[in-house]
Amino acid sequence: MRKACRKCKAIFEGQNCPVCKGNQFSESWKGRIIVLDLENSEIAKKIKIPSKGEFAIKVG
């Protein structure tokens, strides 16, 4: 099952977040954004996404 990191909101499978290496996550999340070009993404800048990848908009 896919889960979202509570710290950086990355969506992933496994035990630790691949982005921030955290281990606090939730299986309850809503919406997602996929960032392909971090430098030119206004949305990624507004919601402070740290890197390319798939991120949840809201983590429960």
SEVOFI-933859 format. One record per residue: residue in one letter; residue number from 1; y, z, x of N, C-alpha, C in turn; chain. Coordinates in steps of 0.001 Angstrom, whole numbers, m for minus. Layout:
REM SEVOFI-933859
type | seq | nY | nZ | nX | caY | caZ | caX | cY | cZ | cX | mol
A | NUM | Y | Z | X | Y | Z | X | Y | Z | X | A
...
***
This chain:
REM SEVOFI-933859
type | seq | nY | nZ | nX | caY | caZ | caX | cY | cZ | cX | mol
M | 1 | m1185 | 0 | 840 | 0 | 0 | 0 | 1243 | 0 | 881 | A
R | 2 | 2224 | m769 | 481 | 3478 | m856 | 1233 | 4343 | 346 | 901 | A
K | 3 | 5052 | 842 | 1887 | 5921 | 1996 | 1691 | 7246 | 1756 | 2387 | A
A | 4 | 8234 | 2571 | 2061 | 9569 | 2426 | 2639 | 9941 | 3683 | 3411 | A
C | 5 | 10532 | 3480 | 4562 | 10983 | 4586 | 5411 | 12186 | 5262 | 4753 | A
R | 6 | 12175 | 6573 | 4699 | 13294 | 7312 | 4101 | 14546 | 7267 | 4989 | A
K | 7 | 14370 | 7068 | 6275 | 15501 | 7081 | 7207 | 16222 | 5725 | 7269 | A
C | 8 | 15474 | 4644 | 7529 | 16119 | 3339 | 7714 | 15823 | 2344 | 6599 | A
K | 9 | 14957 | 2714 | 5642 | 14603 | 1917 | 4475 | 13735 | 696 | 4774 | A
A | 10 | 13153 | 606 | 5954 | 12260 | m510 | 6281 | 11001 | m425 | 5427 | A
I | 11 | 10510 | m1563 | 4974 | 9278 | m1629 | 4206 | 8165 | m1995 | 5183 | A
F | 12 | 7060 | m1228 | 5144 | 5994 | m1434 | 6119 | 4663 | m921 | 5604 | A
E | 13 | 3603 | m1219 | 6334 | 2269 | m670 | 6106 | 1881 | 59 | 7379 | A
G | 14 | 1156 | 1130 | 7253 | 741 | 1881 | 8432 | 1229 | 3310 | 8372 | A
Q | 15 | 1194 | 3994 | 9511 | 1530 | 5412 | 9565 | 2969 | 5687 | 10003 | A
N | 16 | 3543 | 4839 | 10860 | 4904 | 5058 | 11367 | 5766 | 3830 | 11136 | A
C | 17 | 7040 | 4060 | 10922 | 7994 | 2977 | 10706 | 8129 | 2143 | 11991 | A
P | 18 | 8006 | 829 | 11889 | 8134 | m8 | 13078 | 9578 | m136 | 13578 | A
V | 19 | 10553 | 198 | 12736 | 11960 | 66 | 13124 | 12477 | 1322 | 13803 | A
C | 20 | 12365 | 2477 | 13139 | 12930 | 3714 | 13695 | 11870 | 4687 | 14216 | A
K | 21 | 10591 | 4302 | 14084 | 9451 | 5105 | 14546 | 9284 | 6412 | 13767 | A
G | 22 | 9954 | 6531 | 12619 | 9859 | 7731 | 11796 | 8539 | 7804 | 11048 | A
N | 23 | 8227 | 8988 | 10534 | 6993 | 9155 | 9769 | 7250 | 9730 | 8384 | A
Q | 24 | 8497 | 9709 | 7930 | 8825 | 10134 | 6575 | 9035 | 8877 | 5735 | A
F | 25 | 8192 | 8727 | 4721 | 8246 | 7517 | 3927 | 7980 | 7827 | 2467 | A
S | 26 | 8202 | 6827 | 1621 | 7966 | 6968 | 196 | 7282 | 5707 | m315 | A
E | 27 | 6362 | 5886 | m1242 | 5742 | 4746 | m1895 | 6531 | 4344 | m3136 | A
S | 28 | 7588 | 5099 | m3423 | 8453 | 4832 | m4565 | 9771 | 4246 | m4062 | A
W | 29 | 9920 | 2930 | m4201 | 11147 | 2266 | m3775 | 11444 | 1111 | m4726 | A
K | 30 | 12705 | 707 | m4769 | 13124 | m354 | m5684 | 13935 | m1394 | m4938 | A
G | 31 | 13718 | m2639 | m5314 | 14462 | m3748 | m4752 | 14170 | m3943 | m3283 | A
R | 32 | 14414 | m5145 | m2809 | 14235 | m5373 | m1384 | 15168 | m6469 | m914 | A
I | 33 | 15471 | m6404 | 357 | 16301 | m7405 | 995 | 15581 | m7822 | 2266 | A
I | 34 | 15563 | m9109 | 2508 | 14937 | m9629 | 3717 | 16048 | m10173 | 4599 | A
V | 35 | 16180 | m9609 | 5789 | 17235 | m10002 | 6715 | 16628 | m10911 | 7773 | A
L | 36 | 17119 | m12149 | 7831 | 16645 | m13108 | 8820 | 17630 | m13257 | 9972 | A
D | 37 | 18926 | m13152 | 9659 | 19970 | m13311 | 10659 | 20904 | m12114 | 10565 | A
L | 38 | 20649 | m11116 | 11372 | 21383 | m9854 | 11295 | 22875 | m10015 | 11575 | A
E | 39 | 23226 | m10842 | 12526 | 24628 | m10989 | 12923 | 25500 | m11620 | 11844 | A
N | 40 | 24936 | m12505 | 11030 | 25728 | m13214 | 10024 | 25511 | m12710 | 8602 | A
S | 41 | 24796 | m11621 | 8423 | 24510 | m11100 | 7089 | 25530 | m10043 | 6682 | A
E | 42 | 26357 | m10384 | 5720 | 27349 | m9439 | 5220 | 26674 | m8293 | 4460 | A
I | 43 | 25615 | m8594 | 3743 | 24903 | m7560 | 2987 | 24287 | m6549 | 3946 | A
A | 44 | 23666 | m7027 | 5007 | 23060 | m6118 | 5992 | 24113 | m5199 | 6611 | A
K | 45 | 25298 | m5722 | 6859 | 26372 | m4895 | 7417 | 26832 | m3842 | 6415 | A
K | 46 | 26949 | m4230 | 5144 | 27426 | m3288 | 4121 | 26469 | m2130 | 3897 | A
I | 47 | 25163 | m2400 | 3914 | 24219 | m1314 | 3673 | 23605 | m779 | 4967 | A
K | 48 | 24177 | m1174 | 6080 | 23850 | m630 | 7410 | 22382 | m792 | 7789 | A
I | 49 | 21903 | m2020 | 7690 | 20537 | m2325 | 8110 | 20535 | m2496 | 9626 | A
P | 50 | 19598 | m1823 | 10325 | 19616 | m1810 | 11790 | 19010 | m3021 | 12486 | A
S | 51 | 18151 | m3794 | 11803 | 17489 | m4914 | 12479 | 16987 | m5934 | 11468 | A
K | 52 | 16424 | m7029 | 11965 | 15821 | m8028 | 11091 | 14578 | m7443 | 10442 | A
G | 53 | 14236 | m7949 | 9268 | 13023 | m7502 | 8602 | 13206 | m7327 | 7110 | A
E | 54 | 12291 | m6597 | 6500 | 12284 | m6361 | 5056 | 12657 | m4904 | 4796 | A
F | 55 | 13634 | m4671 | 3928 | 14147 | m3339 | 3669 | 14279 | m3087 | 2180 | A
A | 56 | 14069 | m1824 | 1789 | 14228 | m1415 | 391 | 15706 | m1176 | 110 | A
I | 57 | 16122 | m1450 | m1096 | 17504 | m1182 | m1487 | 17650 | 290 | m1871 | A
K | 58 | 16637 | 823 | m2580 | 16666 | 2232 | m2988 | 15307 | 2862 | m2719 | A
V | 59 | 15299 | 3979 | m2008 | 14064 | 4702 | m1709 | 14055 | 6002 | m2493 | A
G | 60 | 12960 | 6222 | m3237 | 12847 | 7415 | m4081 | 12357 | 8631 | m3350 | A
***
